[in-house]
Amino acid sequence: MYFTDRGIEELEERRGEETVTLAWLAEELRTFVDLHPQFEDAIDALATWLARPEDDPDL
């Protein structure tokens, strides 16, 4: 497990049974970037990656 997986594991353990919308996720990501602007590039890259279909040749 990578060090960064700890947060992913915590998310899965605490909220893994919840159902969320992409609109909710987008709002949470905006809030996170507002609070932590130093992570804007990483969040933007993640959101772009999540938005693209799996068969996108530009991946």
FINU-330273 format. One record per residue: residue number from 0; z, x, y of N, C-alpha, C in turn. Coordinates in nm, 4 decimals. Atoms other than C-alpha are relative to their C-alpha. Layout:
N
(NUM (Z X Y) (Z X Y) (Z X Y));
...
//
This chain:
59
(0 (0.0000 0.0845 -0.1175) (0.0000 0.0000 0.0000) (0.0000 0.0892 0.1239));
(1 (0.0029 -0.0697 -0.1275) (-0.0880 0.1253 0.3447) (0.1169 -0.0444 0.0851));
(2 (-0.1072 0.0354 -0.0914) (0.1778 0.1307 0.6157) (-0.0307 -0.1309 0.0718));
(3 (0.0368 0.1213 -0.0730) (-0.0161 -0.1409 0.8003) (0.0061 -0.1245 -0.0865));
(4 (-0.0091 0.1153 0.0892) (0.0001 -0.3649 0.4949) (0.1359 -0.0683 0.0066));
(5 (-0.1338 0.0614 -0.0070) (0.3703 -0.4259 0.5600) (-0.0031 -0.1275 0.0819));
(6 (0.0101 0.1195 -0.0841) (0.2879 -0.6697 0.8388) (-0.0776 -0.1106 -0.0688));
(7 (0.0785 0.0993 0.0733) (0.0263 -0.8412 0.6261) (0.0841 -0.0622 -0.1109));
(8 (-0.0883 0.0507 0.1055) (0.2746 -0.8711 0.3409) (0.1052 -0.0950 0.0571));
(9 (-0.0999 0.0867 -0.0627) (0.5371 -1.0172 0.5742) (-0.0621 -0.1335 0.0400));
(10 (0.0695 0.1233 -0.0373) (0.2863 -1.2695 0.7079) (-0.0215 -0.0889 -0.1213));
(11 (0.0247 0.0775 0.1218) (0.1940 -1.3769 0.3583) (0.1283 -0.0589 -0.0568));
(12 (-0.1272 0.0480 0.0541) (0.5566 -1.4050 0.2462) (0.0597 -0.1111 0.0851));
(13 (-0.0648 0.0965 -0.0885) (0.6788 -1.5961 0.5522) (-0.0829 -0.1257 0.0249));
(14 (0.0819 0.1128 -0.0427) (0.3806 -1.8182 0.6279) (-0.1173 -0.0272 -0.0919));
(15 (0.1118 0.0100 0.0929) (0.1537 -1.7960 0.3249) (-0.0318 -0.1393 -0.0488));
(16 (0.0226 0.1367 0.0484) (0.1933 -2.1615 0.2334) (-0.0539 -0.0921 0.1095));
(17 (0.0448 0.0832 -0.1112) (0.0930 -2.2896 0.5789) (-0.1522 -0.0087 0.0051));
(18 (0.1420 0.0175 -0.0272) (-0.2491 -2.4246 0.6654) (-0.0180 0.0076 0.1503));
(19 (0.0241 -0.0155 -0.1431) (-0.3856 -2.3174 1.0024) (-0.1484 -0.0177 0.0286));
(20 (0.1395 0.0118 -0.0411) (-0.7042 -2.3760 1.1977) (-0.0432 0.1305 0.0658));
(21 (0.0504 -0.1172 -0.0703) (-0.9266 -2.1096 1.3430) (0.0284 -0.0113 0.1491));
(22 (-0.0364 0.0184 -0.1407) (-0.8572 -2.2610 1.6852) (0.1426 0.0482 0.0243));
(23 (-0.1381 -0.0468 -0.0123) (-0.4854 -2.1947 1.6303) (0.0041 0.1525 -0.0050));
(24 (0.0039 -0.1453 0.0130) (-0.5584 -1.8383 1.5173) (-0.0556 0.0641 0.1266));
(25 (0.0591 -0.0541 -0.1224) (-0.7798 -1.7762 1.8209) (0.1013 -0.0025 0.1139));
(26 (-0.1006 0.0088 -0.1065) (-0.5039 -1.8950 2.0539) (0.1120 0.1014 -0.0212));
(27 (-0.1035 -0.0990 0.0293) (-0.2463 -1.6757 1.8800) (-0.0493 0.1413 0.0311));
(28 (0.0555 -0.1308 -0.0305) (-0.4768 -1.3754 1.9114) (-0.0072 0.0225 0.1512));
(29 (0.0018 -0.0115 -0.1462) (-0.5238 -1.4463 2.2842) (0.1399 0.0285 0.0539));
(30 (-0.1381 -0.0208 -0.0439) (-0.1484 -1.4677 2.3309) (0.0447 0.1423 -0.0316));
(31 (-0.0365 -0.1358 0.0385) (-0.0999 -1.1416 2.1419) (-0.0605 0.1020 0.0956));
(32 (0.0670 -0.0941 -0.0913) (-0.3554 -0.9622 2.3607) (0.0603 -0.0086 0.1399));
(33 (-0.0667 0.0134 -0.1296) (-0.1910 -1.1036 2.6748) (0.1303 0.0794 0.0029));
(34 (-0.1283 -0.0705 0.0079) (0.1402 -0.9566 2.5592) (-0.0161 0.1492 -0.0293));
(35 (0.0227 -0.1382 0.0435) (-0.0073 -0.6331 2.4186) (-0.1445 0.0405 0.0301));
(36 (0.1394 -0.0287 -0.0358) (-0.3266 -0.5477 2.6113) (-0.0542 0.1302 -0.0595));
(37 (0.0465 -0.1245 0.0601) (-0.3419 -0.2021 2.4522) (-0.0696 -0.0231 -0.1340));
(38 (0.0634 0.0323 0.1277) (-0.4572 -0.3746 2.1312) (-0.1234 -0.0877 0.0153));
(39 (0.1137 0.0891 -0.0256) (-0.7417 -0.5690 2.2948) (-0.1233 0.0382 -0.0821));
(40 (0.1192 -0.0430 0.0742) (-1.0171 -0.3594 2.1342) (0.0123 -0.0297 -0.1490));
(41 (-0.0195 0.0252 0.1431) (-0.8685 -0.3887 1.7863) (-0.0071 -0.1490 -0.0311));
(42 (0.0020 0.1442 0.0215) (-0.8164 -0.7648 1.8172) (-0.1417 -0.0536 0.0166));
(43 (0.1384 0.0417 -0.0198) (-1.1692 -0.8080 1.9524) (-0.0852 0.0356 -0.1218));
(44 (0.0751 -0.0413 0.1185) (-1.3103 -0.6114 1.6580) (0.0352 -0.0879 -0.1203));
(45 (-0.0423 0.0875 0.1105) (-1.1064 -0.8173 1.4112) (-0.0608 -0.1391 0.0151));
(46 (0.0539 0.1336 -0.0226) (-1.2129 -1.1472 1.5674) (-0.1508 -0.0036 -0.0237));
(47 (0.1443 -0.0061 0.0222) (-1.5786 -1.0415 1.5659) (-0.0304 0.0092 -0.1485));
(48 (0.0188 -0.0146 0.1445) (-1.5518 -0.9366 1.2021) (0.0264 -0.1327 -0.0721));
(49 (-0.0326 0.1284 0.0627) (-1.3866 -1.2674 1.1059) (-0.1041 -0.1074 0.0317));
(50 (0.0958 0.1020 -0.0433) (-1.6480 -1.4690 1.2977) (-0.1333 0.0090 -0.0727));
(51 (0.1322 -0.0178 0.0610) (-1.9480 -1.3266 1.1155) (-0.0003 -0.0452 -0.1462));
(52 (0.0100 0.0394 0.1405) (-2.0678 -1.4724 0.7880) (-0.0054 0.1229 -0.0901));
(53 (-0.0059 -0.1117 0.0951) (-2.0262 -1.2548 0.4797) (-0.1359 0.0624 -0.0263));
(54 (0.1326 -0.0525 0.0290) (-2.4009 -1.2160 0.4404) (-0.0706 0.0543 0.1238));
(55 (0.0563 -0.0525 -0.1235) (-2.4530 -1.0856 0.7967) (-0.0443 0.1442 -0.0226));
(56 (0.0484 -0.1371 0.0247) (-2.6728 -0.7747 0.7678) (0.0509 0.1023 0.1023));
(57 (-0.0505 -0.0910 -0.1027) (-2.5166 -0.6265 1.0848) (0.1408 0.0488 -0.0259));
(58 (-0.1378 -0.0404 0.0280) (-2.1782 -0.5780 0.9202) (0.0044 0.1436 -0.0287));
//
